């Protein structure tokens, strides 16, 4: 489970920003108890967080930063070795000095089965040439164990680049350190060389994060969902029925699904006027909305069945607001989401804030805002920090009226007036 994510100097994010999925006193019942205590207090986690903000305010970059961290953990051992003098990163571009500063990525995690979960903090800092710092802390009994601490250029009298204080991390640590290139992550090297403790943390990055973006080819996710159906007979015989029911309940006019016995092509069944069920060719006859929801179902069920963190950029880009709200409620439901999967999404859809407590699918501490400053830097903050948001407030209206920030600085008709002014200027110079 993801507790928090910190990032600095990534794309439009210059100063350090933190996204927290730890429930606060503003939560009204959606939080999940983790069974873990920090400083004597129980920790509850949020199954859903939504990030709202204006265009180009940094919403997508927050999610891309977590994906970049995942890529670094997965690829630094093999792929970065092809370019030993370079580390792939995307520092803040509007100030040349940012290129000389490190990029920071850090997650706080809970790993393990319920009742035996352990908290971890893992992070690193990158320059263009190398890994400048890296650390992994574990809290198996509530107290911090520093499993390793890495700092480029640390002198030998201070323990050298790698320090392994205490006995938390077992095995051939020094040998792994010697095998770690300056531009490779120690976590990746250790997992690749089968150090079991490091492999467990590495596995979370490898198996438990998936970013869905509107630019991503829907057909690729459609193929993935279809392959999931094809293999269902061997793994989960209930999956075709589950997908059929989720297609039907979305009010797309679909009553079931089948495959053509001759071609093997997927066909969705629709209720005909005479009451019969008629198959329609999926590729040629179904709407874009049906394709989008079908493509979404594969990743959705994957996470609900296994847990992990599903990142969705622009949840509203292909789903109707009512359907998007139902996806949120699906993750919030303890029975429908028994493995504590988490959904982190970005959106422009203010209706998800709801005009009333009863109608909105999100609690106040599940709403985050991005804002871009005059210098082009993104800021990320919770709704509850912007201005005191009362439980019975109409969050949708107050957000659109600018009470919490994160909306375009526009007045009504401003774009039209600017277009008219431009036309008049062209006419005057003709």
MIGUSE-417978 format. One record per residue (C-alpha): x, y, z. Coordinates in nm, 4 decimals, always signed. Layout:
PT        x        y        z
PT        X        Y        Z
...
END
This chain:
PT        x        y        z
PT  +0.0000  +0.0000  +0.0000
PT  +0.1204  +0.3477  -0.0833
PT  +0.1274  +0.5904  +0.2090
PT  +0.3008  +0.8868  +0.0460
PT  +0.5092  +1.0009  -0.2486
PT  +0.7601  +1.2879  -0.2541
PT  +0.9122  +1.4414  -0.5670
PT  +1.1248  +1.7422  -0.6587
PT  +1.2750  +1.8751  -0.9819
PT  +1.0652  +1.6694  -1.2226
PT  +0.9110  +1.8414  -1.5257
PT  +0.6961  +2.1302  -1.3943
PT  +0.7624  +2.0315  -1.0320
PT  +1.0622  +2.2293  -0.9010
PT  +1.0358  +2.2491  -0.5213
PT  +0.9638  +1.9351  -0.3231
PT  +0.5983  +1.8265  -0.3293
PT  +0.4299  +1.5450  -0.1374
PT  +0.1143  +1.3466  -0.2096
PT  -0.0185  +1.1706  +0.1016
PT  -0.2644  +0.8806  +0.1063
PT  -0.2828  +0.8742  +0.4856
PT  -0.6317  +0.9508  +0.6160
PT  -0.6798  +1.2623  +0.8301
PT  -0.9359  +1.3899  +1.0781
PT  -1.1374  +1.5181  +0.7789
PT  -1.2132  +1.1644  +0.6603
PT  -1.5751  +1.0568  +0.6928
PT  -1.5503  +0.6796  +0.6614
PT  -1.3639  +0.5844  +0.3438
PT  -1.0284  +0.5157  +0.5119
PT  -0.8880  +0.1651  +0.5646
PT  -0.7227  +0.0598  +0.8892
PT  -0.3729  -0.0755  +0.8214
PT  -0.3029  -0.2382  +1.1562
PT  +0.0147  -0.0291  +1.1775
PT  +0.0911  +0.2392  +1.4355
PT  +0.3251  +0.5362  +1.3972
PT  +0.4273  +0.7277  +1.7092
PT  +0.1663  +0.5297  +1.8997
PT  -0.1207  +0.6304  +1.6721
PT  -0.3010  +0.3954  +1.4299
PT  -0.2488  +0.4666  +1.0610
PT  -0.5388  +0.4537  +0.8173
PT  -0.4899  +0.4730  +0.4422
PT  -0.7063  +0.6178  +0.1654
PT  -0.8171  +0.3815  -0.1123
PT  -0.8732  +0.6746  -0.3531
PT  -0.7161  +1.0149  -0.4093
PT  -0.8239  +1.2578  -0.6814
PT  -0.6036  +1.5412  -0.8112
PT  -0.7866  +1.8436  -0.9533
PT  -0.6392  +2.1478  -1.1242
PT  -0.6254  +2.3684  -1.4309
PT  -0.4720  +2.2594  -1.7600
PT  -0.0906  +2.2396  -1.7442
PT  -0.0929  +2.2879  -1.3663
PT  +0.1055  +1.9699  -1.2921
PT  -0.1604  +1.7014  -1.2404
PT  -0.0199  +1.4653  -1.5029
PT  +0.3385  +1.5367  -1.3982
PT  +0.2619  +1.4171  -1.0462
PT  +0.1620  +1.0774  -1.1836
PT  +0.4441  +1.0718  -1.4387
PT  +0.6923  +1.1285  -1.1564
PT  +0.5791  +0.8103  -0.9831
PT  +0.6014  +0.6239  -1.3136
PT  +0.9529  +0.7640  -1.3656
PT  +1.0506  +0.6337  -1.0230
PT  +0.9126  +0.2923  -1.1168
PT  +1.1075  +0.2922  -1.4435
PT  +1.4285  +0.3815  -1.2628
PT  +1.3819  +0.0961  -1.0165
PT  +1.3049  -0.1501  -1.2960
PT  +1.5598  -0.0398  -1.5561
PT  +1.8662  +0.1126  -1.3905
PT  +2.0649  -0.2122  -1.3691
PT  +2.0350  -0.3178  -1.7339
PT  +1.9119  -0.0294  -1.9495
PT  +2.1065  +0.2538  -1.7855
PT  +2.4241  +0.0534  -1.8318
PT  +2.3977  +0.1082  -2.2082
PT  +2.4758  +0.4775  -2.1458
PT  +2.7164  +0.4744  -1.8489
PT  +2.7705  +0.8509  -1.8537
PT  +2.4036  +0.9452  -1.8408
PT  +2.1005  +0.9075  -1.6146
PT  +1.7595  +0.9568  -1.7806
PT  +1.5597  +1.2236  -1.6005
PT  +1.3471  +1.5323  -1.6760
PT  +1.4399  +1.8229  -1.4483
PT  +1.2479  +2.1503  -1.4362
PT  +1.3063  +2.3091  -1.7777
PT  +1.2236  +2.6767  -1.7213
PT  +1.5307  +2.7504  -1.5095
PT  +1.8723  +2.6334  -1.6404
PT  +1.9974  +2.6067  -1.2824
PT  +1.7579  +2.3164  -1.2213
PT  +1.9736  +2.1002  -1.4487
PT  +2.2500  +2.1291  -1.1888
PT  +2.0178  +2.0243  -0.9059
PT  +1.9209  +1.6690  -0.8194
PT  +1.5802  +1.5158  -0.8845
PT  +1.4226  +1.3557  -0.5773
PT  +1.1844  +1.0581  -0.5632
PT  +1.0656  +0.8880  -0.2436
PT  +0.7810  +0.6565  -0.1456
PT  +0.6539  +0.5379  +0.1882
PT  +0.5010  +0.1901  +0.1654
PT  +0.3273  -0.0778  +0.3663
PT  +0.4169  -0.4277  +0.2487
PT  +0.3109  -0.7695  +0.3654
PT  -0.0151  -0.9439  +0.4608
PT  -0.2678  -0.7845  +0.6939
PT  -0.1513  -0.8182  +1.0532
PT  +0.2152  -0.8418  +0.9500
PT  +0.2572  -0.5300  +0.7435
PT  +0.5900  -0.3484  +0.7578
PT  +0.6432  +0.0169  +0.6756
PT  +0.9279  +0.1119  +0.4403
PT  +1.0711  +0.4409  +0.3188
PT  +1.2671  +0.4181  -0.0054
PT  +1.4043  +0.7027  -0.2144
PT  +1.6869  +0.8369  -0.4251
PT  +1.8277  +1.1523  -0.5812
PT  +1.9574  +1.1657  -0.9381
PT  +2.1846  +1.3986  -1.1303
PT  +2.2498  +1.3739  -1.5032
PT  +2.5551  +1.1552  -1.4416
PT  +2.4816  +0.9313  -1.1460
PT  +2.2780  +0.8328  -0.8433
PT  +2.3727  +1.0997  -0.5895
PT  +2.1887  +0.9479  -0.2932
PT  +1.9746  +0.6433  -0.2148
PT  +1.8219  +0.5086  +0.1052
PT  +1.5956  +0.2339  +0.2379
PT  +1.4527  +0.2394  +0.5905
PT  +1.2310  -0.0308  +0.7409
PT  +1.0114  -0.0262  +1.0530
PT  +0.9529  -0.3957  +1.1321
PT  +0.8758  -0.3319  +1.4986
PT  +0.7794  +0.0346  +1.4776
PT  +1.1357  +0.1605  +1.5160
PT  +1.3413  +0.2694  +1.2185
PT  +1.6116  +0.0414  +1.0818
PT  +1.8429  +0.1982  +0.8225
PT  +1.8968  -0.0899  +0.5819
PT  +2.1290  +0.1152  +0.3649
PT  +2.2291  +0.4747  +0.3115
PT  +2.4150  +0.5826  -0.0010
PT  +2.5739  +0.9184  -0.0740
PT  +2.8016  +0.9872  -0.3707
PT  +3.1392  +1.1281  -0.2711
PT  +3.1208  +1.0331  +0.0957
PT  +3.4834  +0.9869  +0.2149
PT  +3.6116  +0.6459  +0.3312
PT  +3.6494  +0.7648  +0.6896
PT  +3.2712  +0.8158  +0.6957
PT  +3.2025  +0.4670  +0.5655
PT  +3.2393  +0.5353  +0.1938
PT  +2.9549  +0.5757  -0.0514
PT  +2.7496  +0.2957  +0.1078
PT  +2.6667  +0.2603  +0.4759
PT  +2.4911  -0.0393  +0.6327
PT  +2.4333  +0.0590  +0.9957
PT  +2.2825  -0.2097  +1.2135
PT  +2.1911  -0.5649  +1.1164
PT  +1.8599  -0.4998  +0.9424
PT  +1.9784  -0.5810  +0.5915
PT  +2.1213  -0.9320  +0.5710
PT  +2.3602  -1.1083  +0.3360
PT  +2.6471  -0.9987  +0.1135
PT  +2.5850  -0.6253  +0.1231
PT  +2.9400  -0.5112  +0.0458
PT  +2.9579  -0.7422  -0.2549
PT  +2.6337  -0.5955  -0.3886
PT  +2.7703  -0.2448  -0.3343
PT  +3.0820  -0.3300  -0.5355
PT  +2.8569  -0.4515  -0.8202
PT  +2.6596  -0.1254  -0.8277
PT  +2.7570  +0.1229  -1.0984
PT  +2.7432  +0.4967  -1.0183
PT  +2.4401  +0.5260  -1.2472
PT  +2.2518  +0.2220  -1.1136
PT  +2.0247  +0.1920  -0.8117
PT  +2.1441  -0.0359  -0.5340
PT  +1.7868  -0.1609  -0.4878
PT  +1.7747  -0.2750  -0.8511
PT  +2.1137  -0.4437  -0.8311
PT  +2.0232  -0.6235  -0.5097
PT  +1.6888  -0.7460  -0.6454
PT  +1.8496  -0.8581  -0.9728
PT  +2.1095  -1.0561  -0.7775
PT  +1.8396  -1.2152  -0.5614
PT  +1.8806  -1.0372  -0.2285
PT  +1.5402  -1.1350  -0.0808
PT  +1.4776  -0.8271  +0.1333
PT  +1.5534  -0.5869  -0.1513
PT  +1.3612  -0.8047  -0.3956
PT  +1.0444  -0.7628  -0.1872
PT  +1.0574  -0.3831  -0.2151
PT  +1.1604  -0.4023  -0.5815
PT  +0.8627  -0.6313  -0.6504
PT  +0.6204  -0.3624  -0.5342
PT  +0.7465  -0.1279  -0.8060
PT  +0.7474  -0.4028  -1.0657
PT  +0.4028  -0.5489  -0.9994
PT  +0.1888  -0.2888  -0.8257
PT  +0.1891  +0.0347  -1.0281
PT  +0.0221  +0.0941  -1.3633
PT  -0.0363  +0.4362  -1.5203
PT  -0.3232  +0.4717  -1.7673
PT  -0.3071  +0.7870  -1.9785
PT  -0.5445  +0.9316  -2.2407
PT  -0.2591  +0.9277  -2.4920
PT  -0.2122  +0.5570  -2.4382
PT  -0.3502  +0.3416  -2.7194
PT  -0.6917  +0.2179  -2.6050
PT  -0.6576  -0.0720  -2.8475
PT  -0.3556  -0.1992  -2.6524
PT  -0.5577  -0.2160  -2.3307
PT  -0.8473  -0.3663  -2.5268
PT  -0.6192  -0.6459  -2.6453
PT  -0.4998  -0.6948  -2.2873
PT  -0.8594  -0.7272  -2.1616
PT  -0.9407  -0.9691  -2.4431
PT  -0.6345  -1.1790  -2.3633
PT  -0.7484  -1.1787  -2.0021
PT  -1.0803  -1.3222  -2.1199
PT  -0.9063  -1.5777  -2.3411
PT  -0.7005  -1.7098  -2.0527
PT  -0.9881  -1.7003  -1.8062
PT  -1.0709  -2.0694  -1.8509
PT  -0.7344  -2.1589  -1.7008
PT  -0.7134  -1.8952  -1.4267
PT  -1.0538  -1.7492  -1.3363
PT  -1.3628  -1.8995  -1.4958
PT  -1.5807  -1.6262  -1.3420
PT  -1.4028  -1.3440  -1.5242
PT  -1.6118  -1.3455  -1.8459
PT  -1.9303  -1.3196  -1.6410
PT  -1.7825  -1.0416  -1.4245
PT  -1.6827  -0.8399  -1.7310
PT  -2.0216  -0.9022  -1.8932
PT  -2.2019  -0.7754  -1.5832
PT  -1.9839  -0.4660  -1.5576
PT  -2.0521  -0.3902  -1.9228
PT  -2.4254  -0.4373  -1.8667
PT  -2.4482  -0.2259  -1.5510
PT  -2.2775  +0.0661  -1.7291
PT  -2.6009  +0.1155  -1.9293
PT  -2.4340  +0.0692  -2.2664
PT  -2.7187  -0.1502  -2.3952
PT  -2.5068  -0.4628  -2.3520
PT  -2.6517  -0.7824  -2.2047
PT  -2.3538  -1.0164  -2.2356
PT  -2.0581  -1.1218  -2.4458
PT  -1.9551  -1.4138  -2.6603
PT  -1.6972  -1.5060  -2.9201
PT  -1.7622  -1.5941  -3.2810
PT  -1.7236  -1.9739  -3.3076
PT  -1.5606  -1.9455  -3.6502
PT  -1.3291  -1.6448  -3.6155
PT  -1.2845  -1.6239  -3.2396
PT  -1.3656  -1.2516  -3.2547
PT  -1.5272  -1.0905  -2.9534
PT  -1.8944  -1.0012  -2.9855
PT  -2.1049  -0.8081  -2.7375
PT  -2.4718  -0.9015  -2.7065
PT  -2.7403  -0.6320  -2.7280
PT  -3.1112  -0.6544  -2.6490
PT  -3.3122  -0.6348  -2.9706
PT  -3.6658  -0.4852  -2.9922
PT  -3.8153  -0.8364  -3.0081
PT  -3.6467  -0.9267  -2.6792
PT  -3.3759  -1.1431  -2.8321
PT  -3.0019  -1.0932  -2.7859
PT  -2.8154  -0.9922  -3.0998
PT  -2.4341  -1.0033  -3.1298
PT  -2.2511  -0.6994  -3.2660
PT  -1.8967  -0.7004  -3.3977
PT  -1.6795  -0.5405  -3.1299
PT  -1.4235  -0.3785  -3.3599
PT  -1.6576  -0.2266  -3.6177
PT  -1.9969  -0.1762  -3.4554
PT  -1.9381  -0.0742  -3.0952
PT  -1.9075  +0.2900  -2.9870
PT  -1.5882  +0.4588  -2.8688
PT  -1.7404  +0.4805  -2.5210
PT  -1.7929  +0.1040  -2.5136
PT  -1.4351  +0.0491  -2.6302
PT  -1.3064  +0.2826  -2.3589
PT  -1.4986  +0.1108  -2.0781
PT  -1.4055  -0.2390  -2.2013
PT  -1.0377  -0.1371  -2.2195
PT  -1.0626  +0.0067  -1.8685
PT  -1.2102  -0.3124  -1.7215
PT  -0.8981  -0.5271  -1.7687
PT  -0.6677  -0.3069  -1.5559
PT  -0.9524  -0.2318  -1.3121
PT  -1.0228  -0.5982  -1.2338
PT  -0.6500  -0.6743  -1.2264
PT  -0.6020  -0.4335  -0.9357
PT  -0.9209  -0.5252  -0.7519
PT  -0.8160  -0.8914  -0.7616
PT  -0.4542  -0.8370  -0.6575
PT  -0.4124  -0.4985  -0.4924
PT  -0.1668  -0.2297  -0.5964
PT  -0.1890  +0.1307  -0.7125
PT  -0.3826  +0.2143  -1.0287
PT  -0.2846  +0.5567  -1.1641
PT  -0.5295  +0.7110  -1.4104
PT  -0.4533  +1.0378  -1.5845
PT  -0.7738  +1.2225  -1.6766
PT  -1.0270  +0.9728  -1.5469
PT  -1.2994  +1.1814  -1.7094
PT  -1.1451  +1.1706  -2.0594
PT  -1.3268  +0.8529  -2.1621
PT  -1.5761  +0.7859  -1.8817
PT  -1.9051  +0.9652  -1.8183
PT  -1.9004  +1.1497  -1.4821
PT  -2.1536  +0.9049  -1.3341
PT  -1.9431  +0.6092  -1.4455
PT  -1.6250  +0.7710  -1.3126
PT  -1.7977  +0.8216  -0.9771
PT  -1.8933  +0.4539  -0.9713
PT  -1.5298  +0.3536  -1.0329
PT  -1.4343  +0.5610  -0.7278
PT  -1.7071  +0.3974  -0.5191
PT  -1.5868  +0.0558  -0.6360
PT  -1.2425  +0.1189  -0.4855
PT  -1.4029  +0.2622  -0.1697
PT  -1.6174  -0.0494  -0.1158
PT  -1.4492  -0.2910  +0.1260
PT  -1.6184  -0.6004  -0.0184
PT  -1.5620  -0.5105  -0.3838
PT  -1.2009  -0.4144  -0.3072
PT  -1.0876  -0.6745  -0.0514
PT  -0.7154  -0.6468  -0.1362
PT  -0.6900  -0.2751  -0.0545
PT  -0.6142  -0.1636  -0.4101
PT  -0.5686  +0.2118  -0.4446
PT  -0.6763  +0.4523  -0.7181
PT  -0.4927  +0.7802  -0.7772
PT  -0.6425  +0.9832  -1.0596
PT  -0.6370  +1.3277  -1.2150
PT  -0.9449  +1.4998  -1.3494
PT  -1.1100  +1.8235  -1.4593
PT  -1.4534  +1.6931  -1.3624
PT  -1.5747  +1.9066  -1.0728
PT  -1.8974  +1.7042  -1.0483
PT  -1.6897  +1.4388  -0.8679
PT  -1.6718  +1.6868  -0.5793
PT  -2.0483  +1.6658  -0.5528
PT  -2.2941  +1.9372  -0.4507
PT  -2.3556  +1.7614  -0.1165
PT  -2.1974  +1.5104  +0.1209
PT  -2.4405  +1.2391  +0.0101
PT  -2.3738  +1.2870  -0.3614
PT  -1.9955  +1.3226  -0.3697
PT  -1.7890  +1.0012  -0.3858
PT  -1.4808  +1.1614  -0.2270
PT  -1.4112  +1.2677  +0.1299
PT  -1.2445  +1.6055  +0.1805
PT  -0.9010  +1.4568  +0.2524
PT  -0.9170  +1.2586  -0.0728
PT  -0.9117  +1.5774  -0.2831
PT  -0.5803  +1.7340  -0.3877
PT  -0.5171  +2.0467  -0.5950
PT  -0.2387  +2.1427  -0.8342
PT  -0.1562  +2.5075  -0.9004
PT  +0.1073  +2.6563  -1.1293
PT  +0.2812  +2.9730  -1.0118
PT  +0.3790  +3.2722  -1.2235
PT  +0.7275  +3.1171  -1.2596
PT  +0.5825  +2.7971  -1.4076
PT  +0.6367  +2.5819  -1.0972
PT  +0.3699  +2.3339  -0.9904
PT  +0.2449  +2.3218  -0.6339
PT  +0.0479  +2.0265  -0.4929
PT  -0.1642  +2.0609  -0.1801
PT  -0.4710  +1.8997  -0.0181
PT  -0.8077  +2.0691  -0.0462
PT  -0.8189  +2.0909  +0.3323
PT  -0.5052  +2.3083  +0.3339
PT  -0.6337  +2.5606  +0.0807
PT  -0.9076  +2.7018  +0.3009
PT  -1.1113  +2.5379  +0.5724
PT  -1.3615  +2.3144  +0.3922
PT  -1.6597  +2.2276  +0.6082
PT  -1.8260  +1.8902  +0.5842
PT  -2.1521  +2.0336  +0.4476
PT  -1.9916  +2.2710  +0.1936
PT  -2.0807  +2.2453  -0.1740
PT  -1.7236  +2.1576  -0.2753
PT  -1.8069  +2.1563  -0.6460
PT  -1.9392  +2.5128  -0.6470
PT  -1.6706  +2.6481  -0.4160
PT  -1.3962  +2.4852  -0.6249
PT  -1.5323  +2.6303  -0.9497
PT  -1.5580  +2.9724  -0.7832
PT  -1.1886  +2.9580  -0.6995
PT  -1.2082  +2.9157  -0.3216
PT  -0.9493  +2.6364  -0.3245
PT  -0.7335  +2.7439  -0.6201
PT  -0.6483  +2.5103  -0.9058
PT  -0.8701  +2.6698  -1.1723
PT  -0.7744  +2.8792  -1.4774
PT  -0.7412  +3.2527  -1.4096
PT  -1.0082  +3.3528  -1.6608
PT  -1.3086  +3.5814  -1.6562
PT  -1.6257  +3.4995  -1.8470
PT  -1.5901  +3.5863  -2.2169
PT  -1.2186  +3.6667  -2.1904
PT  -1.1114  +3.4292  -2.4693
PT  -1.3779  +3.5626  -2.7051
PT  -1.2771  +3.9224  -2.6305
PT  -0.9126  +3.8393  -2.6966
PT  -1.0057  +3.6818  -3.0312
PT  -1.1986  +3.9965  -3.1275
PT  -0.9100  +4.2237  -3.0232
PT  -0.6686  +4.0216  -3.2332
PT  -0.8973  +4.0406  -3.5377
PT  -0.9283  +4.4180  -3.4955
PT  -0.5506  +4.4558  -3.4687
PT  -0.5015  +4.2603  -3.7899
PT  -0.7594  +4.4778  -3.9657
PT  -0.5880  +4.7956  -3.8419
PT  -0.2472  +4.6887  -3.9763
PT  -0.3790  +4.5632  -4.3124
END
